[in-house]
Amino acid sequence: MTIQDAVAVEQTKAEFSVEKMLKTRAKAQQAVSRIAAQVQVGMLEEDANKMVIDTLREMGATKAFHKPYIRFGSNTTKTFGADSDPGIRLGEDDIFFIDVGPVWEEYEGDAGDTFVTGSNPELKRCARDAKQIFDEVAKKWQTETATGVELYHYAEQMAKDLGWVLNLDLGGHRLGDYSSAEHYEGPLSEISFHPSPNLWMVEIHIRHPEQQFGAFYEDLLL
């Protein structure tokens, strides 16, 4: 990918504001926290997804650049865009994740995190490790001129070392003033240059190699 390609891929509108971008990021993370606080053991995943939509609407999101998700239990192994198995209820020792993509004032918000009910240590480790892998990828980006390809090779190896499988179908993406997809629709994991700050989401979706559970975490490279 040439320098000219990189400029085109990272293009924003002339009035793009980093301050507004960071406010939108914070609001998306607040939405995830509000949604998680409403989730209860015994809740049906379908009902939880309705609650997600209602919460985002209450927070003033008039549109979204991707469909919001909440996944319970075995559905946490499903990749983005895949339909959940129906009728899954959240158990007392269970895991779930939230992924939202609301748009506020023409800026794209994106946030995802994993939560655990009960005290199952492997579920807790899975949720914790998804965040840890993100943190280490972000640190590599901050301290090296690593490309998107290199960042995801690093994430894949780290997940393997921790005993998980990384879902490379979720390989990060552009973010910005709506719609950043006009400039680039592909994954971060395929870009061959060092990504600029405030424009790229790192997505980490891991799953157990044998059991039916996984975890998800994402945030902006700052």
N, C-alpha and C positions, 0 to 999 in steps of 0.2 A: 504494500500500500504506500503510495507516494505521499510527499508532504501536502500536495494539492488535494489528494483524497482525504487526508486527515483533516484539513481545513474544512472541506465540504461536509464531512461526517459530523464534525463538532460545531457546525454552524448554529447560530441562534438568531432571533429577531434583533433588530438594531437597538430596541429599547430593553433588551434582556437585563434583568436586575438580579444579581446574586443575593441581595438582601431578601427580595421577595421569594426567591427559590428556597432559601434556608428557612424562611417563615412557613412556607408550604410543607417542607420536610418535617418541621416540628409539629405542624398540625396533623399530618398523616400519622406520625408516631403517637400523638395524643389520641387519635381515632382508634388505633390498635389497642391502646390501654383502656379506653372506654368500652370497647367491644369485649375485651377479655374479662372486664369486671362484671359483665352481664351474663357470661357463660356459666351454666350450672350443671352439675352432675345429673344425668338423666335426660338432659336436653337432646332433642332430635336435631341432627345436623341440618336438615332442611329448614327447621324453624330458626336455627342459629343464623343461617345465611340470610333469612328475611330480616332478622334483627340487625345484621351488618348493614344491609341496604338502608334500613330505617335510620340507623345511627349516623351514617354518612350524610343522609338527606337532612337530618336535624342539624348537622354541623355545616350546612350550607353548600354541600357539593352538588352542583347542578348537573354534572356529567363526570365520566371517568374515562381514563384512557385504557383501562382494562377492567374486566369483570372482577368484582371482589370475591374472595374465597375465604371460607373457614372449613377446615378439614378435621374430622375426628378420627381417632384410633387408626384402624387399618387404612383409612382413606388418606392418611398423611404420607403414604408411599406414592400416591398418584401425582403425576406431573401436571404442570400448568396446562389448562385447557381440557384435561381429561375429566370425564364425568365421574363424580363420586358414586360408589355403591350406595344405593338408597337404604333408608331405615337404620342408619347407624346412630346409636345413642352414646353419649359420653359416659364412661364408666368412672368408678370411684378411684381406680388406679389407672389413669389413662393419659393420653397426650393429644394436644390439638395445636394447630397453627392457624394464623390469620395473615392474609395478604390482601392489601387494599391499594387501589390506584386512582384516588379521586383527583379531580381538577378543581382548583380554587383560583378565581381571578385569572384564568388562562395560564396557570402554572400547574405542572404535573406533580402531584404528591405521590409518594410510594413508600410503603412500609410493610415489613413482615416480621413476625416473631412467633416463637413456640412456647407453649405453656403446659404444665403438668399438673394433674390432680393426684392426690395421694402421695405416696412416698417411694414408688418404684425407682430404685437407683439407676437402672439402665435407661429408663425413660428420661430421668433427670440428666444423666450424662449425655444423652443424645441431644437434648435441647441446649445444654451448655456447650457441647462441642461444635454445634452449628455456628454459634456466636463466636467461639474461639477461632474457628477456621476463618470466619470473616475478619476478625481482628488481625490475624496474622497476615492475611492477604492485603489488608489495608496498610499494614506496617511495611510490607514488601514494596507496595506501590509508593509509599511516602519516602522510603530510603533508597530505592533503586529506580532506574529508568525502565522498569519492567513493562512489557507489552501486555495487552489483554490476553493473548495466547499464553504467555508465560505465567500470568497471574492464575489462570485456571489450571494449568499443568501443576502448579504449586498447590492449589486447593485440592486437586484430585489426589495427589500423593499424600498430602496431610490427612485427608479423610481416610485413605487406605491405612495409613499408619495408626490411626485411632480406631480402626476396626469397622469403618463405615464405607458405604458406596456413595460416591457423589453423582448426582443426577446432572449430567452435562447437557441435557435438553434445556435446562434453566441456566444459561450461561451469561447472565447479566445483560444490560441494555442501556441505551441512551435515555436521558431524562432531561427535561427543561421546560421552556415555554411551549405551550400546546400548539401544534403537535410536533414533538421532536422526531416522531417517526417519518416526517417529511424528509428529514436529512439522513436518517439511518434506521433501518428496521431490523438489522441483524444483531447477533449477540456480541457482547463485550469479549467473549472468549475467542472470537475470530479476528479481532483487530490486531494489526502488527505494528502499532505505535504505542507510545506511552500515553495513556489517557489523561486528559486535563481534569482539574478539580471541578466539582459542582455540576458535572454533566453525566456521570456514569453511576449506575446502580450495580453493585456486586450482589448476586443472588447465590446463596448457599443452601442447597436442598440435599440432605443426606438421608440414607435409610439403612436399616439393619440388613446385612447380607442374607439373612435367612428368615427372620421374624418380620411380621407385618406392622412395622411402625417406622416413622421417620421424623425429621425436624427440618424447619426452614427458618432462615434469617436473611434479611437484606437491609442494606443501607447505602447511602450515597458516599462516594469517595470525596473526602473533603480536604 
